[in-house]
Amino acid sequence: MNLENRVAVLTGAGSGIGRALALTLAQRGVRLALADIDPDGLRETASLAASRGVDVSEHILDVASREQVAALPRAVIDRHGGVDLLINNAGVALGGTFDRISEANFDWLMEINFHGVVRMTRAFLPPLRARDAARIVNLSSLYGLIAPPEQSAYSASKFAVRGFSNALRHELAGTAVGVTVVHPGGVATAIARNARIPADEPADNIRRRLDIMERLLRMPPARAAGIIVKGIEREQDRVLVGIDARIVSILERFFPVHYWRIVRLAIPT
């Protein structure tokens, strides 16, 4: 897929992998419709991307809002004339064992991580179908391949993104719209630090978990974005980002029930 002069809609563009994707796409000459719930982060990303010489529009967006998502395609088309690439990157995290996570927090995460992907896809599929070549790119996770303890909500959402993406790809086979599902491994973003946790979680547990995550999240976002964009250009159905994602994918394939016995041995304590 030749990305130059294409139009990409990117959610979660205000920071982390989203910002890195915006800048990598800008270097490819992609025109960008950037969306994020954080206006300050969005503005900074848009400025950085525009400095690469491409047309950039900013859209403050909560992917959990049906009304905001439904209104976005018209705003993007009015500005850019069409859409060739939809990248569903926006996501949040929620830690803690299932019995300590409130129903409200579980639903909050699913509304953003899964239903947001579905809403965006439903909203943008008609304009994507109108293009000669188009692609939907959904970011799942390493935790969409395996399901660690204390990640019941996050893993549920990322497994759902994986299943949705695979089924949608089969449905769109033979059309101009392809579907890529991305499984990033340990990318150095702020998602762990910004995660919601149960209100009564002991402070020592929080510090211990954050310390472990900081040691596991090591890949620079720019490198992750480069891998993802190359996967888009190659029209890959699945993109594994990082050696950890590739290893875990193999472990899960050969040990679908007992992989966690092996994986936990590699987790720092």
C-alpha positions, 0 to 999 in steps of 0.5 A: 500500500503506497501511503503517500497522499493518503488520508489517515484517521488516527485515534489516541494521537495525543501521546505514546504509540499514537503520537509516534504513529502520527509522526511516522505517517507524516514522514510517509507523506500521509495527510492526517486527521488526528483524534484524542480526548486530550486537547493539549496532547493532541495539539502538540502532536498535530504541531509536530506532524504538521512540521513534517509538511503534511496537512493535519486536522485536529479532532477532540474525540471521546471514542466512548461517545456515540454522538462524537464518533458518528459526527467525525466522518463528515468532519474528516471528509469535509476537510480532507475529501475522503479516508483511506486508513483508519487506525484505532489506537485509543486505549486505557488500562485497568489493573487489579483482580476481577473481584476487586474491579468495580462493574463501572470501571470494567464497563468504562474500559470496554467502552473505550478499548472495544466498543470504541473500535467497533463504533469507529469502524462502523462509522468509517467503513462506508467512506473506506469502501469508496476508496480504491484501496483502504485499510482498518488497523486495530491495535490489540496487545500482547495481552490479546494473545495471552491473559495474565492475572490482574488483567481480566478487563484489559485482556478481555477487551484486547482479545475482543479486538483481535476476534472482531478484526479477524472476523471483519477481515474475512467478511471484507475479503475481496473488497478494497478494504483490508484489516490489520490487527496489531499486537504490541509488546512492551512499548515504553508509554504511560499506559501503565502509569495512567491505569485505573486501579481499585481504590483500596489497593495497597500502595506497596502493591501499586509501586511493585507493579509499576516497577515491574511494568517499567522494566517490561515496557522498553521499546521506544514508541517510534520503533514500534510505530515504524514496525506498524507502518511497515506492516500497513505498507505490506498489507499484513493481516497481523503485526507482532511488535517486539521480540516479546510479542513474537515469543509469546505468540509461539508459546501460546500456540504450542501451550494454549492452556499452560503458557503462563507457567512459562511466561511468569518465569521471565517476569522480573520480581 
